[in-house]
Amino acid sequence: MSIRGPIRIDVWKGDWGLPSVDLECLQFLAYIKINAIDMKITNVNNPYFTPEGKLPVIRLKDRNISRFEDLVKYMEDKNMNPDYGLNRKQQAEAQAYRTLLKEKLFPALQYVWWLDQNNETGVTTPWYSRILPIPFNFYYPGKFKREAEGMLTALFDNYENDKDIESKVIGDAEKCLTAISIRLGSSDFIFGSHPTSIDATLYAYLAPLLKAPLRSTGLQNHLKACTNLNKYVSRMSQRYFSQDYNEYEAKRKKEMKAQKEQVEQDPTLRRNQFIAVFVALAAMYGYAVSTGALQKLH
């Protein structure tokens, strides 16, 4: 049984070269793309009027779909399932990685987006406040932050302070990223040359963390250090969301070129850059001297 016409899906809008910045929306979009199904995407940017008060929403004639498990079941009923080629061992492994991502990486993402003060006040809340219509832009950022706080409090109620929670959450997430990086190795996708449903999920977890202009970049830097995961995100973006990816890359290169030209034309900026580099080198030298690192080398 095939699907007639494009699937209508409402999502949070995209940014930073991604078709959506929301994990669940991105998971839906990637899974539909992997199944080679046409979509009609609407950037609703306001979950208030959706059937379940959340995004994404797939609008069918007889019902709506807002849960990823329901989307997978719907596709299977239509004989569309990228996991058909997986054996039982691979299916069990895919489920194990979904659990790992949900239990170890998802709490860290909630922390990075909503509970890290630098990111929350400098990136996350301003972004949602900008795209949400009034008066919802005064409500939803606070709602999302409270939900993140509630989840982490429930998970780590035996920890004494926020610093301990941060250390635990970020540490677990870094181990998770390292494990997935090792599993991926040099393969294009988790199970070789063809993407499956776990790739839609993994991409949705990794891409916003990698691409967002975060202020606190500890976990993001760990992801960037996993070079094969960087290439993985770019590969998925270029294959399935090439328009978003190419438009953003072109815009970024244009901005970098303009900045370079400005520096070359302004001697003051060049001097300031030289001074900044000199100060940084002096600070590194001073730290090395104070800690005795230079003496150890000699």
C-alpha positions, -999 to 999 in steps of 0.1 A, spaced: 0 0 0 17 32 -11 13 68 1 -5 91 -23 6 127 -24 31 144 -1 29 140 36 18 172 54 40 179 84 40 209 108 74 216 124 95 241 143 115 261 117 151 254 108 183 274 113 221 269 111 217 249 79 191 225 94 155 220 82 144 222 119 163 229 151 140 207 172 151 171 179 118 154 173 109 175 142 143 167 128 139 130 136 105 129 117 119 148 87 150 126 84 130 94 87 106 105 60 135 115 38 152 82 43 120 65 31 120 87 0 86 102 7 76 136 -6 67 161 21 48 194 24 66 211 53 49 240 72 69 260 97 42 265 123 65 277 151 36 276 176 25 243 192 -5 258 210 -31 251 183 -17 216 174 -39 185 184 -15 175 213 0 209 220 34 198 205 54 197 173 59 179 150 25 169 136 17 149 105 -18 156 93 -35 127 76 -70 125 64 -82 102 92 -58 111 121 -27 130 132 7 116 141 29 133 168 49 103 181 79 89 163 68 53 171 34 60 154 52 74 123 73 42 121 42 20 125 24 41 98 52 36 74 54 -1 81 17 -5 73 25 11 40 53 -14 34 79 14 38 106 5 64 143 12 59 150 -15 86 137 -44 65 172 -54 56 184 -57 92 187 -90 109 176 -96 145 210 -88 160 212 -55 141 176 -46 152 185 -53 188 216 -32 184 197 -3 169 173 -4 199 202 -4 223 216 27 207 182 44 208 181 37 245 216 50 250 208 82 232 176 88 252 192 79 286 226 95 282 226 122 256 191 136 258 194 148 295 226 166 285 209 182 255 182 195 278 209 208 302 229 225 273 198 242 258 178 252 289 198 250 321 232 263 311 227 300 318 250 312 290 232 291 264 197 297 277 199 335 279 222 340 249 209 315 224 179 293 233 154 317 248 161 345 224 157 321 195 123 308 206 112 343 217 120 356 182 101 330 162 70 325 185 42 349 180 31 372 208 20 363 235 32 328 232 69 339 231 64 349 268 51 315 277 69 286 259 105 294 266 97 293 303 76 262 299 105 243 281 130 254 308 107 242 336 103 209 318 140 205 315 145 214 352 118 189 362 133 161 342 169 165 355 157 170 391 138 137 388 168 119 373 194 133 398 174 140 430 202 124 450 228 149 438 236 177 462 242 206 439 239 218 403 276 215 396 275 178 404 245 173 381 263 191 353 294 170 357 274 138 357 252 148 328 279 161 305 303 132 314 277 106 305 270 124 272 306 126 263 310 88 269 279 82 248 293 103 219 326 85 221 309 51 220 288 60 190 318 75 172 337 42 178 307 22 165 303 43 134 340 41 125 346 48 89 311 37 77 288 62 60 259 51 83 255 29 114 248 -3 94 270 4 64 263 22 32 225 25 36 207 46 63 181 30 86 158 44 113 186 47 138 204 71 115 173 94 115 174 93 153 211 98 156 211 127 131 184 144 151 204 142 183 237 153 168 229 180 142 215 208 165 242 202 191 269 205 164 255 234 145 240 258 171 260 289 180 263 279 216 280 301 242 290 272 265 307 248 241 321 220 263 298 192 250 298 207 215 336 207 214 336 170 224 313 163 195 335 183 171 365 163 183 347 131 170 355 139 133 336 110 119 304 122 136 310 157 121 313 141 87 282 120 94 261 150 101 273 168 70 267 136 49 231 134 62 225 171 56 239 171 21 220 140 11 186 148 25 185 185 32 209 199 6 190 232 1 191 241 38 227 230 40 240 248 8 221 280 15 236 282 50 271 274 38 270 300 11 257 326 36 285 316 61 312 318 35 299 352 23 300 365 59 335 352 64 347 368 32 332 402 42 349 400 76 382 392 60 379 421 36 370 444 65 401 433 85 423 438 54 409 473 48 411 484 85 446 486 100 431 491 135 414 457 133 446 440 121 465 456 150 438 445 175 440 410 162 478 410 165 475 423 201 449 396 210 472 369 197 502 383 215 482 386 248 470 350 244 505 337 238 518 357 268 491 342 290 499 307 279 536 313 285 529 328 320 507 298 328 534 274 317 560 292 339 537 293 369 529 256 368 565 246 362 557 231 328 587 246 311 611 234 338 596 198 334 604 200 297 640 210 304 
